[in-house]
Amino acid sequence: MFEKLDDHEKLFLAAAVAIRKNDYEKAIALLSSSLEKNPHDFESLRLLAECYDEFGDPIQALIALMEAQKLEPLNGQILTYLGDLYSRLFLHELAIPILKKALELNEKNEEIFSRLANSYFGLNNINEAVKICKEGLLINPFSGILRFSLGLYYLYLKNTQAALNIVEELKTNNDPHADELMRIPRKKKKWMNSNLNSKQRNTCKNLRIK
């Protein structure tokens, strides 16, 4: 069966095996070789981005995602991944329009609501983050991640009672987010700061959807 595959397919399958073994460096090499034979293979580009992300190279991950997005510009999965990656890189101003576009394609996705709210939070626009969470809860009233995020933002707004109400709601539903919310620090600490240097940040900023 394997012998019937072409070189591109063999490289792709070998990369998938490497990924299962968490050998991302090998997977990157295999996928790069695969893309030399078929540069327009969406799945190879998507996997390459994930491998670079796991390997700790966000710039190359963004480049691969951009190439995948060119092939499928309305792919909600890729748009969500792009927005999430920008958000994790603390480039929230770039994440927001992408996540909004992803939300237009999937209006009921609680994860996109959560990530969009988090990007506003990262820009210190906590009131907008609260608004986004509430909008998401209208569609997903039992979403633990959205209730957790809303409780978090209430804490930063020093609305302790509202946050405690969220905790009680989560406990009522036996949601593990309740305990997690109680452990959140009340002030933004070092984990809120990007670990990218200025050159890396500028490079990432130049990698955006046209």
N, C-alpha and C positions, 0 to 999 in steps of 0.2 A: 504494500500500500504506500509506504513511505517513498519507494523508488519512483512512483508515478508522479510525485510532486515536483514542481519546477524549483529552481534554485531560490527564488524569492520566498516561496511557501516553506521550504526547508529551513531557511534562515529565520522566518517568523516563528515557526514551531520551536526551533532551538532556543529562541529568545524567550518564548513563553515558559519553557522548562527552566531556564536560568532565573526568570522572575520568581517562579515557585520556590526556588532555592535561595531567594533573596540575593542573588548574585547580579546586582544591577549594573555593575561595570561591564560584565560580560554581555548582558542583555542589551546595553546601549551600543556596544560594538556590533552585535549581530543585527540589531534593528537598523543601525546606520548603513550596514552593508546591504540589507534588504531594501532600504529606500533608494540606494544607488541603482538598483535594478528596477524599482517601481516607485518613483518619487511621489506619486499621487495616491499612495495607499493610505487611506484615512486611519485604519486601525493601527497600522505601524506607527504613524505619527502620534496617535493618541497614547499608545503604550510607551513610545519614546519619551513623551512629555512626563508621564508618570514615573518612569525610571529616573530621569534627570531630577525630578522632584524628590524622589526617595534618596537619590545619591547626593543631594544637597547642592544642586546647581540650578537655581531658580531661573537664571537668565536663559539657559539652554532649554529649560522646560517651557518658558514663555515662547521662545522661537518655534518650538515644535507645535505648541498649541495654536499659534498664529497660522502656521501652515495648514493644520487640520481645519481650522475655522474657515480658511479660504475655500476649502473643498466643500464644506457644509456650513455655510454662514448662519443658518437658522437651527443649528443643532443645539438644543437646550443643554445637553450634558456638557458640551465643550464650553459654552458661554458661562455656565455655572462654575466649571472648573477654573476658567480664566478669572472670573470675578473673585472666586475663593482664593486663588493664588495671589492676586494683587492685594487682597485684604490681608492675607497672612504676611505679605511683604510690607504691610503698613502703607501701601499706596492706595488708600481708600478712595481718593478722588477719582482714580481710574476704575476702581472696582464697582462703584455705584452705578454708572450708566450701563455697564455690562450686565450686572445683576438685575437691573430693571428690565433690560431687554429679555433676559432669561425668564423673568417672572411673567412677562407678557406671553411667553410661549407655554408656560406652565403655571397658571394662576393659583393652583392649589398646593404647590410644593412648599411645605413648611421649612425645609432646609434653606431654600432661596430667601424666604422671608427673614429667617434668622441671620443669614449671612449679610443680607442687605442692611438689616438693623445694626448689626455689628460694625459695618463700615461707617454708618453715621455716628455710632458710638466712638469709633476711632478718630473721627473728626471733631469730637466733643459736642456733637449735635445730639445730645441725649434725648431731648424732647421729640425729635424726629424718629429716633430709634424706638422710643415708646410707641409712637404713632404707628410705625411699621409693624411692630409686634401685635398691637391691638387689631390692625387690619388683618393680619394673618390668623389671629385667633377667631375672628368672625367666620373665617372659612374652615379653620381647623381648631374648634373649641377645646379639644382634648389634647392638643399638642404639648407634650412635656418640654420640648426644647424651646418653644416660644414662651411658655410660662416661665421657664427658667431664665431666659433672656430678659423678659419683662421684669422679673423680680430683681435681677442684677442691676438693671437701669434704675429701678426705684431706690435701690441701696445707694447708688451714686448720686441720686437726687435728694438723698437723706430723707426719703419717705419710708421710714422704717416700718410703719404699720402696714402700708400697702405691700411691702416686700414680705412681711410675716403672713399676710393673708394669702399670698401666692404660695408660700411654704406649706400652709395648712391645706390648700387646695391640692398641692402635689402629694402631700402625705395621705390625703383622703383617697387618692387614686393609686397609692402605693408606688408612686413614681420616685426612682432613685435620685432624680434631680433635686429633690427636697434637701437631702443631706449635703449634696454638692453646693447648693445655694448658700447653706448656712456656713460653709467653709470659705466663702469668697471674701477677700480682703476689702475693706471699705475705701481704700485709696488706690489709684493707679500706681503700679510699681514698675520695676525695670522690665517686666515682661510685656509692658505696653509699648516699649521702644523697639524700633527696627534694628536688626543687627547688620544691615547693609551699610557699606560705606557710601559716601556721596557719589563716587563714580558708578557704583553698581546701581544706585537709585536712579541716576540719570539715564543709565542704559535701559533699565526696566521701564522708565517713563516713556522712552521712545518706542517701546514695544507696545503698541496699542492698536485696537481695531480702527481701520481707516473709515 
